[in-house]
């Protein structure tokens, strides 16, 4: 065993020194998320009346519970921070850990760095242990810094440090998950997708279980449910962190067992061999073949997402009636159940649209990856024009998310229209259709970035990030309309209203056209990566 781990210590020190900086953006974002909640809450909600209004707004839009989890107590600063930051901060910590592990393990094998390291005095298991150690140390640093910064900004120290500990524990669990998928996937991209997919499924199921008040066992079989049950500022339960530690140890042990049984550069899932001769005589078929795996995976994912959100929609009237604050508003005649259900449908389909924009951005970034690996130059060295090659990826990046939204929308509309909650099938489908232009605008940002400024590819995710923050959090924080209007989803009309204004779709379509034009112009004129 000692021989298998030879060289781990110097490799870990080098990894922390050179790759530890990759955790810096995640630490900054999570710390800012938590600290801003503590700083802003007393200013935006200074008295109990404002805080009661916030509770009503959250209760009237159960879709927020899918993302942020249950609002155990938002009458206090620390309770509000726990609601706003615990689920999202843990999700980001998990992503950081996943990317760190796969980059330090299968990523090095794919790039050839692992073979170079193995030529020296290095044990077989050293790289895996160093990659896991890097992610564990990074997750620990993220949790400690976020907790300390939150406490210094005015948060209760016990609640703040427990919140930071949940970030660390979530990062540790998905460090172990990524260590396992790194042994199973055929390459780093597959390993990443499997780990992130696991995270996404558990995240949605956790929110669904709390939103519909599912049996308690559905929470406790979900590792992310353990983190929610720590309840910072509402009981401060530390013991669920022990469950996370136990799961981490078990999965890391499984990862090392799999590592000992797989061939170098291979995974348990072997890739299919390619055709003996190339059959793709057009850029359109080539682009689809390159992205075929993710396209099929996302199609299945949105079918499942439609089922989950559809069943969630069928329970909307029960969820609203169980919220005492919302019941008081309904009793006072300030709104109607149909209006709340209609607004909920708009929000849930907007959430579907934001998620659907992610594979669109991935398709454009895959084009950049192909360019960096010198595959694009080979294609356009023939009679294929640059614009035609770029158009094949752009069309798929716009078409695939539109299909995903319609798939999930159809499932949601079918389930909701048969549940006697006041939702018409035709209206629900139409609401999904008018959501598509907003998705295109988000994806068009990545089209412009990859085409004109691929050196800052991270900016391709800017549209997704802004849409998520402004669409789901903006109205709750009483942001001005001109700020909310930055998100294309703010312009989606509610088709059930008689005075629905569809002009917003025209404006965001013009923005989409502008971004796409910038992308094509940039790709036509710039040099390819070397």
C-alpha distance (Angstrom), angle and dihedral (degrees) to the residues before:
residue distance angle dihedral
X1 . . .
X2 3.79 . .
X3 3.84 89.9 .
X4 3.81 90.9 52.3
X5 3.81 89.8 55.6
X6 3.80 97.5 44.2
X7 3.78 112.2 139.8
X8 3.82 95.6 16.2
X9 3.81 96.2 125.5
X10 3.84 98.1 54.8
X11 3.81 91.0 40.4
X12 3.81 91.0 52.1
X13 3.80 91.7 48.7
X14 3.79 90.4 50.7
X15 3.81 92.2 46.5
X16 3.80 92.5 50.9
X17 3.80 90.6 47.4
X18 3.81 96.6 49.3
X19 3.84 105.1 24.0
X20 3.80 99.3 30.0
X21 3.78 88.8 84.4
X22 3.81 88.4 68.5
X23 3.81 87.0 74.5
X24 3.81 92.6 56.6
X25 3.85 96.9 85.4
X26 3.79 91.4 46.8
X27 3.80 91.8 49.0
X28 3.80 90.2 49.0
X29 3.81 94.4 49.2
X30 3.81 96.2 45.6
X31 3.82 93.2 44.7
X32 3.81 90.9 48.2
X33 3.81 90.7 48.3
X34 3.80 92.6 54.1
X35 3.81 98.2 37.5
X36 3.81 93.7 47.7
X37 3.81 90.3 55.3
X38 3.79 90.9 55.8
X39 3.80 93.3 45.7
X40 3.80 99.5 42.4
X41 3.80 102.3 39.6
X42 3.85 98.5 73.3
X43 3.81 89.4 46.9
X44 3.83 98.4 49.2
X45 3.81 96.4 35.3
X46 3.82 104.8 31.9
X47 3.82 99.5 158.0
X48 3.79 140.0 32.9
X49 3.80 93.4 -100.6
X50 3.80 91.3 59.3
X51 3.79 90.9 45.8
X52 3.79 91.5 50.1
X53 3.81 88.0 51.9
X54 3.80 89.6 52.8
X55 3.80 90.8 51.1
X56 3.81 89.4 51.5
X57 3.81 92.2 49.0
X58 3.79 91.5 51.0
X59 3.79 92.6 45.9
X60 3.81 91.5 48.7
X61 3.80 91.6 56.0
X62 3.82 108.1 48.6
X63 3.81 89.7 176.3
X64 3.81 86.5 80.4
X65 3.79 88.8 63.3
X66 3.80 90.3 60.3
X67 3.80 89.8 62.5
X68 3.80 106.9 27.5
X69 3.78 100.4 29.5
X70 3.80 127.5 -134.2
X71 3.79 119.9 -19.7
X72 3.79 98.0 -133.1
X73 3.81 94.1 174.0
X74 3.80 123.7 -8.3
X75 3.80 95.4 164.8
X76 3.82 89.7 92.6
X77 3.78 132.6 55.5
X78 3.79 94.5 -118.2
X79 3.79 92.8 44.6
X80 3.79 90.1 52.6
X81 3.80 90.9 48.0
X82 3.79 91.1 51.1
X83 3.82 90.9 52.2
X84 3.78 94.1 46.7
X85 3.81 100.3 39.7
X86 3.80 111.7 26.7
X87 3.82 99.8 76.0
X88 3.81 98.3 32.8
X89 3.83 94.0 42.1
X90 3.79 91.0 49.9
X91 3.79 90.6 48.1
X92 3.81 91.3 53.3
X93 3.82 92.1 45.9
X94 3.80 89.1 52.4
X95 3.80 92.0 50.6
X96 3.80 91.1 50.6
X97 3.81 91.0 51.4
X98 3.81 93.8 46.7
X99 3.79 93.8 51.4
X100 3.82 92.0 46.0
X101 3.81 93.9 52.4
X102 3.80 97.4 45.0
X103 3.81 91.9 44.8
X104 3.82 91.7 51.8
X105 3.81 95.0 45.0
X106 3.81 120.5 25.5
X107 3.79 92.2 14.3
X108 3.80 90.1 61.7
X109 3.80 91.0 47.4
X110 3.80 91.8 51.6
X111 3.82 92.8 48.6
X112 3.81 95.6 44.9
X113 3.81 94.5 -115.9
X114 3.80 91.3 114.0
X115 3.80 91.9 57.6
X116 3.79 89.9 51.4
X117 3.81 90.9 50.8
X118 3.80 92.0 46.0
X119 3.80 90.2 56.9
X120 3.81 87.9 70.0
X121 3.79 131.2 58.5
X122 3.80 98.4 -59.9
X123 3.79 131.0 132.3
X124 3.78 123.2 -127.3
X125 3.80 94.5 -110.7
X126 3.80 97.3 39.2
X127 3.81 97.1 93.7
X128 3.80 92.9 50.1
X129 3.79 92.1 48.3
X130 3.81 91.1 46.6
X131 3.82 91.4 49.2
X132 3.80 91.7 48.2
X133 3.81 90.8 45.4
X134 3.81 91.2 51.2
X135 3.81 91.7 52.9
X136 3.82 92.9 44.7
X137 3.80 92.1 50.8
X138 3.80 92.1 44.5
X139 3.82 92.5 49.5
X140 3.80 90.3 48.5
X141 3.80 90.8 51.2
X142 3.81 90.9 47.9
X143 3.79 92.9 52.8
X144 3.80 95.9 44.0
X145 3.81 94.6 47.1
X146 3.81 93.6 45.2
X147 3.81 91.5 48.9
X148 3.79 94.9 46.7
X149 3.81 93.9 45.4
X150 3.81 90.4 49.6
X151 3.81 91.2 50.0
X152 3.80 92.1 48.4
X153 3.81 89.8 51.2
X154 3.80 91.1 58.2
X155 3.78 106.0 -82.5
X156 3.78 122.7 137.6
X157 3.79 105.6 -91.2
X158 3.79 97.4 -135.0
X159 3.80 93.8 47.3
X160 3.81 91.8 42.9
X161 3.79 94.9 50.7
X162 3.81 91.7 45.1
X163 3.80 88.6 51.7
X164 3.80 89.5 51.0
X165 3.81 89.9 47.9
X166 3.81 90.5 55.6
X167 3.81 88.8 53.9
X168 3.79 89.7 52.3
X169 3.80 93.8 45.4
X170 3.80 92.0 49.7
X171 3.80 90.0 49.6
X172 3.80 90.4 49.7
X173 3.81 93.7 50.6
X174 3.78 92.7 51.9
X175 3.78 91.4 43.1
X176 3.79 84.3 64.1
X177 3.82 92.8 43.5
X178 3.81 90.5 52.4
X179 3.82 90.6 47.4
X180 3.82 88.3 57.6
X181 3.82 96.2 44.4
X182 3.82 89.2 48.4
X183 3.81 87.1 64.8
X184 3.81 94.1 44.7
X185 3.80 104.1 42.8
X186 3.78 121.0 84.1
X187 3.81 91.3 -130.5
X188 3.80 140.8 -2.5
X189 3.80 93.3 -86.0
X190 3.80 92.0 54.9
X191 3.80 91.8 44.9
X192 3.80 90.6 50.9
X193 3.80 92.3 48.1
X194 3.80 92.7 50.1
X195 3.80 93.5 49.7
X196 3.81 94.6 44.2
X197 3.80 90.1 45.3
X198 3.80 90.2 53.7
X199 3.79 89.5 50.0
X200 3.81 92.3 49.1
X201 3.80 94.2 49.4
X202 3.80 93.5 48.7
X203 3.82 90.8 45.5
X204 3.82 94.0 53.6
X205 3.81 93.4 42.8
X206 3.81 90.7 50.9
X207 3.80 91.7 53.1
X208 3.80 92.1 44.1
X209 3.81 93.1 50.5
X210 3.80 92.2 53.0
X211 3.80 95.5 41.2
X212 3.80 96.2 54.5
X213 3.80 93.7 36.0
X214 3.81 92.1 -118.7
X215 3.82 120.4 -172.9
X216 3.78 113.5 -66.6
X217 3.80 93.6 -113.6
X218 3.84 89.6 66.1
X219 3.81 87.7 64.2
X220 3.79 96.0 45.7
X221 3.81 95.5 50.5
X222 3.81 88.5 57.8
X223 3.84 116.2 77.8
X224 3.80 90.3 -149.5
X225 3.79 87.7 55.1
X226 3.81 87.9 60.3
X227 3.79 89.5 58.6
X228 3.80 92.2 50.1
X229 3.79 90.2 51.1
X230 3.82 90.9 61.1
X231 3.83 83.2 80.1
X232 3.81 102.1 -163.2
X233 3.83 110.4 -147.8
X234 3.81 89.8 8.9
X235 3.78 104.6 72.7
X236 3.82 100.2 -32.4
X237 3.80 97.8 -129.8
X238 3.80 111.1 -169.1
X239 3.79 99.0 173.5
X240 3.87 97.5 80.4
X241 3.81 86.2 68.0
X242 3.81 87.4 70.4
X243 3.81 89.1 62.0
X244 3.81 89.0 53.8
X245 3.81 90.9 49.8
X246 3.80 91.4 50.1
X247 3.81 93.0 49.7
X248 3.81 90.5 48.3
X249 3.81 92.5 53.7
X250 3.82 92.8 47.1
X251 3.81 95.2 48.8
X252 3.80 93.1 45.6
X253 3.79 88.5 52.8
X254 3.81 89.6 51.7
X255 3.81 90.0 49.0
X256 3.80 92.2 55.0
X257 3.81 90.9 47.2
X258 3.82 90.1 53.1
X259 3.82 91.0 44.5
X260 3.81 90.1 58.1
X261 3.81 91.5 54.7
X262 3.80 104.2 44.9
X263 3.77 131.0 82.5
X264 3.79 120.4 -110.5
X265 3.81 110.8 -89.7
X266 3.81 92.6 10.0
X267 3.78 134.4 95.1
X268 3.77 136.0 -151.5
X269 3.82 87.0 -99.4
X270 3.79 104.5 61.9
X271 3.83 116.9 -150.7
X272 3.80 117.1 -114.6
X273 3.78 115.0 -107.2
X274 3.78 115.5 -108.3
X275 3.79 124.0 -117.7
X276 3.79 118.5 -74.7
X277 3.79 88.9 -121.1
X278 3.77 130.0 22.9
X279 3.81 112.3 -96.2
X280 3.79 99.9 178.7
X281 3.79 106.8 99.9
X282 3.82 95.6 168.0
X283 3.78 135.0 53.3
X284 3.81 89.5 -125.8
X285 3.80 93.5 60.7
X286 3.79 91.3 41.5
X287 3.82 92.1 53.3
X288 3.79 92.0 48.8
X289 3.82 91.7 48.0
X290 3.81 91.6 51.1
X291 3.82 90.9 50.7
X292 3.80 98.7 32.4
X293 3.80 96.4 107.5
X294 3.83 96.1 51.8
X295 3.83 91.3 42.0
X296 3.80 92.0 55.9
X297 3.81 92.3 43.0
X298 3.80 93.1 50.5
X299 3.81 91.2 47.0
X300 3.80 90.2 57.2
X301 3.81 89.8 43.9
X302 3.80 93.0 55.1
X303 3.77 92.1 47.6
X304 3.80 87.4 55.6
X305 3.81 91.2 42.6
X306 3.79 90.0 52.8
X307 3.80 90.7 52.5
X308 3.82 93.0 49.1
X309 3.80 94.6 45.5
X310 3.81 91.0 41.2
X311 3.80 93.0 56.0
X312 3.78 87.7 44.0
X313 3.81 89.3 55.0
X314 3.79 91.6 51.1
X315 3.81 88.8 59.7
X316 3.80 95.6 47.8
X317 3.82 96.7 105.3
X318 3.80 91.8 50.7
X319 3.79 91.2 47.7
X320 3.81 92.7 50.2
X321 3.80 93.7 46.2
X322 3.81 91.0 51.8
X323 3.83 91.7 58.8
X324 3.82 107.5 87.3
X325 3.81 94.4 -158.9
X326 3.80 92.2 52.8
X327 3.80 90.8 45.4
X328 3.81 89.4 56.7
X329 3.80 91.3 51.5
X330 3.81 91.2 49.9
X331 3.80 90.9 47.6
X332 3.80 90.5 52.5
X333 3.80 90.5 54.4
X334 3.81 94.1 -122.1
X335 3.80 89.2 133.5
X336 3.79 140.8 -7.7
X337 3.81 133.0 -113.0
X338 3.82 89.8 -117.5
X339 3.83 90.6 55.3
X340 3.81 91.6 51.2
X341 3.81 92.1 47.2
X342 3.80 90.4 48.8
X343 3.81 92.4 49.8
X344 3.80 89.6 47.5
X345 3.81 91.0 53.7
X346 3.81 90.7 52.4
X347 3.81 90.8 50.6
X348 3.79 95.3 46.2
X349 3.80 92.7 49.8
X350 3.81 90.2 46.4
X351 3.79 87.6 54.2
X352 3.81 89.1 50.7
X353 3.81 88.1 50.6
X354 3.80 93.1 51.4
X355 3.80 90.7 50.7
X356 3.82 90.6 46.0
X357 3.80 90.8 55.7
X358 3.83 89.9 62.9
X359 3.85 96.0 72.5
X360 3.81 88.7 45.1
X361 3.79 90.5 57.3
X362 3.81 90.0 44.7
X363 3.80 91.0 56.0
X364 3.80 91.1 54.6
X365 3.80 91.8 46.5
X366 3.81 89.2 49.4
X367 3.81 86.8 59.6
X368 3.80 88.3 54.7
X369 3.81 89.8 50.0
X370 3.79 90.5 51.9
X371 3.80 88.4 51.0
X372 3.81 93.1 49.7
X373 3.81 90.0 51.1
X374 3.84 91.3 53.2
X375 3.80 96.1 -113.9
X376 3.80 96.7 118.0
X377 3.79 94.1 57.7
X378 3.81 91.0 56.8
X379 3.81 91.2 54.7
X380 3.80 99.4 46.1
X381 3.81 90.9 44.0
X382 3.80 84.5 78.0
X383 3.80 124.9 62.2
X384 3.82 91.3 -69.6
X385 3.81 110.4 117.8
X386 3.79 120.2 -134.5
X387 3.81 93.3 -121.5
X388 3.79 91.8 52.8
X389 3.79 92.7 49.5
X390 3.81 92.5 47.9
X391 3.80 91.9 45.1
X392 3.80 91.8 58.9
X393 3.81 91.3 60.4
X394 3.81 94.0 40.4
X395 3.80 93.0 51.9
X396 3.80 92.2 49.1
X397 3.82 91.3 45.1
X398 3.81 89.8 54.7
X399 3.80 99.0 36.9
X400 3.81 99.2 47.4
X401 3.85 96.1 56.4
X402 3.81 90.2 46.2
X403 3.80 90.0 54.6
X404 3.80 91.0 46.6
X405 3.82 92.0 53.1
X406 3.81 91.2 48.8
X407 3.81 92.1 47.5
X408 3.80 93.4 51.5
X409 3.82 91.3 38.8
X410 3.79 91.8 53.9
X411 3.80 92.5 50.9
X412 3.82 91.6 46.3
X413 3.81 91.7 47.2
X414 3.81 92.0 49.0
X415 3.79 94.3 50.9
X416 3.81 96.3 39.5
X417 3.82 95.3 47.2
X418 3.81 91.5 55.4
X419 3.81 95.0 49.5
X420 3.81 99.7 73.4
X421 3.80 94.6 -122.5
X422 3.79 96.4 128.6
X423 3.82 97.1 -94.4
X424 3.79 118.3 134.7
X425 3.81 117.3 -148.5
X426 3.79 93.3 -134.9
X427 3.81 93.2 49.1
X428 3.80 91.8 49.1
X429 3.82 92.2 50.4
X430 3.80 90.8 47.2
X431 3.81 89.8 50.2
X432 3.81 88.7 54.5
X433 3.81 90.6 49.2
X434 3.82 94.1 52.9
X435 3.82 89.0 49.5
X436 3.81 91.6 63.5
X437 3.86 97.3 75.2
X438 3.82 89.8 57.2
X439 3.82 89.9 52.1
X440 3.80 89.7 51.4
X441 3.79 90.9 53.7
X442 3.80 91.4 54.2
X443 3.81 92.4 48.3
X444 3.82 90.5 45.6
X445 3.81 88.9 64.8
X446 3.81 88.7 63.7
X447 3.82 89.9 46.0
X448 3.82 89.5 57.5
X449 3.81 94.0 44.1
X450 3.82 96.7 48.1
X451 3.78 91.9 43.3
X452 3.80 100.6 44.0
X453 3.82 108.6 18.5
X454 3.83 109.9 17.8
X455 3.81 90.9 157.1
X456 3.82 87.2 78.6
X457 3.80 96.4 45.4
X458 3.80 90.5 152.8
X459 3.82 86.5 72.5
X460 3.82 87.9 68.2
X461 3.82 86.7 79.6
X462 3.81 92.8 54.5
X463 3.81 93.7 94.9
X464 3.80 92.5 51.2
X465 3.80 92.5 48.1
X466 3.80 96.0 47.4
X467 3.79 92.5 45.1
X468 3.79 92.1 51.5
X469 3.80 95.7 46.9
X470 3.81 97.4 42.5
X471 3.81 97.5 39.6
X472 3.79 98.3 47.7
X473 3.80 103.8 26.1
X474 3.79 104.6 24.3
X475 3.83 99.8 76.4
X476 3.81 91.8 44.8
X477 3.81 90.8 54.5
X478 3.82 92.9 48.9
X479 3.78 94.6 -118.4
X480 3.79 117.5 177.8
X481 3.80 118.0 -94.9
X482 3.80 93.3 -115.6
X483 3.81 89.2 59.8
X484 3.81 93.6 45.0
X485 3.81 88.7 50.0
X486 3.82 89.5 67.3
X487 3.80 86.7 77.5
X488 3.83 110.5 76.6
X489 3.80 89.1 -145.2
X490 3.82 89.3 66.6
X491 3.82 87.6 69.2
X492 3.81 95.3 56.2
X493 3.83 108.4 115.0
X494 3.78 122.9 -134.6
X495 3.80 99.9 -118.7
X496 3.81 93.1 -158.7
X497 3.81 91.7 66.4
X498 3.79 118.4 90.4
X499 3.80 91.9 -139.7
X500 3.83 96.5 45.8
X501 3.80 109.8 156.2
X502 3.79 113.3 -140.7
X503 3.80 95.8 178.9
X504 3.78 90.2 95.6
X505 3.82 89.5 66.6
X506 3.79 89.4 58.0
X507 3.80 92.6 52.4
X508 3.79 95.3 48.7
X509 3.81 89.5 45.9
X510 3.80 88.8 56.9
X511 3.81 89.1 50.4
X512 3.80 89.2 50.3
X513 3.79 91.2 51.5
X514 3.81 90.4 49.8
X515 3.81 93.8 51.9
X516 3.81 92.1 46.4
X517 3.81 90.7 50.0
X518 3.81 90.3 50.6
X519 3.80 90.1 50.9
X520 3.80 94.4 50.7
X521 3.80 93.3 45.1
X522 3.79 91.7 49.0
X523 3.81 95.1 47.2
X524 3.81 91.6 48.6
X525 3.81 93.9 52.9
X526 3.79 107.1 33.3
X527 3.80 129.3 84.4
X528 3.76 119.4 -104.3
X529 3.80 118.6 -111.8
X530 3.78 117.4 -87.3
